[in-house]
């Protein structure tokens, strides 16, 4: 009888543990829903006169495409909400939005995201690795562009980022995409190779003509 009770107790404990499946990890969530996820983050850009500008970047996880950027001196919640609206007009909104817990993302921003049918997914406090793809993008933009150019003001920064965004999306290869570009580069098998300078020769696009 005692042996039966011990066995029954062991089975009961096992059944209790197995009633609820383990929750999905953050990494698994990002991998399973990559095509439906966009990430947003901001970077600070100093100017030649030591003013501070804020550039917001919106990145699609699926093809690592830089979907939208804008520049401001004062990143309010209302301004950030407008950037989401302009980045995803009509019915093109993604299913999920990954962002950090910056205070700039206020009630206006979260309400706008919810109204567009986007599921807001802020990362855990002090866990930038959870938004690692857009963090890597910001590091790439700094190393390959902003750290090598003196920025004069808002309009100048917009022009620089526009030129780099076109290069990043159409020309720059990505290991995660099997050395393809986010907007898929066509394979050119014949013709003479020509180098097209980008950002005054900071980068080049190589094409066959």
C-alpha positions, -999 to 999 in steps of 0.1 A, spaced: 0 0 0 28 24 9 45 16 -24 14 24 -43 10 58 -26 46 67 -33 42 58 -70 9 77 -72 25 108 -56 54 106 -81 30 104 -111 9 133 -97 39 155 -94 50 146 -129 16 154 -143 15 188 -126 48 197 -140 38 187 -176 3 204 -176 17 237 -189 42 236 -217 74 257 -214 70 293 -226 86 303 -258 120 320 -255 126 354 -269 151 340 -294 126 315 -306 99 342 -309 122 363 -331 131 333 -353 96 320 -358 81 354 -366 110 372 -384 89 380 -415 62 397 -394 85 417 -371 99 452 -374 123 468 -349 127 505 -341 155 523 -323 171 557 -321 207 568 -323 223 601 -313 243 620 -339 265 649 -329 269 678 -354 299 699 -363 286 726 -339 281 700 -311 243 699 -314 227 665 -309 204 651 -335 183 619 -331 178 595 -359 151 569 -357 155 537 -377 129 511 -386 142 477 -397 124 447 -410 136 414 -395 128 392 -425 152 407 -451 171 431 -428 157 459 -448 160 495 -436 123 505 -440 123 540 -427 144 567 -411 139 603 -399 158 629 -380 148 653 -353 162 674 -324 134 664 -300 121 628 -303 87 631 -286 61 603 -284 39 622 -309 68 625 -334 76 588 -330 40 578 -335 39 598 -367 70 580 -379 53 546 -375 23 559 -395 45 572 -423 66 540 -423 35 518 -427 8 535 -447 -25 519 -456 -26 482 -448 11 475 -447 16 474 -409 36 445 -395 23 421 -369 49 428 -342 70 458 -332 101 453 -311 115 484 -293 133 493 -261 118 509 -230 129 545 -237 106 571 -221 102 587 -255 78 559 -264 49 574 -244 11 568 -243 6 585 -277 30 561 -294 16 529 -278 -20 540 -286 -10 546 -323 7 513 -326 -23 495 -311 -48 514 -334 -28 502 -364 -32 466 -353 5 461 -344 14 441 -313 39 461 -292 68 441 -279 91 462 -257 123 444 -246 132 438 -210 150 466 -191 187 467 -197 185 439 -223 197 455 -256 205 420 -270 168 414 -273 167 441 -300 201 430 -314 193 432 -351 185 469 -351 213 475 -326 237 459 -351 223 481 -378 230 512 -358 265 500 -352 270 494 -389 256 528 -398 280 544 -373 311 524 -385 305 527 -422 290 562 -424 284 585 -395 318 581 -379 335 591 -412 314 622 -421 310 655 -404 273 663 -401 263 700 -404 226 698 -395 193 680 -399 190 684 -437 225 672 -442 220 642 -420 189 632 -439 208 634 -472 236 612 -458 212 587 -444 192 586 -476 223 578 -496 235 552 -471 200 536 -469 199 531 -507 234 515 -505 225 494 -475 193 480 -491 203 476 -527 240 470 -527 256 460 -494 258 422 -489 247 404 -457 259 371 -444 225 363 -430 211 366 -465 237 344 -481 256 375 -493 226 390 -510 212 425 -504 179 431 -486 163 442 -519 179 412 -538 207 419 -562 204 406 -597 233 383 -608 253 400 -636 274 374 -654 289 394 -683 302 429 -691 329 452 -679 330 460 -641 324 496 -632 326 511 -597 299 537 -589 310 559 -559 286 564 -530 288 591 -504 317 608 -523 336 575 -526 332 563 -490 316 532 -505 312 519 -541 286 499 -560 302 475 -585 281 467 -616 286 452 -650 278 472 -682 
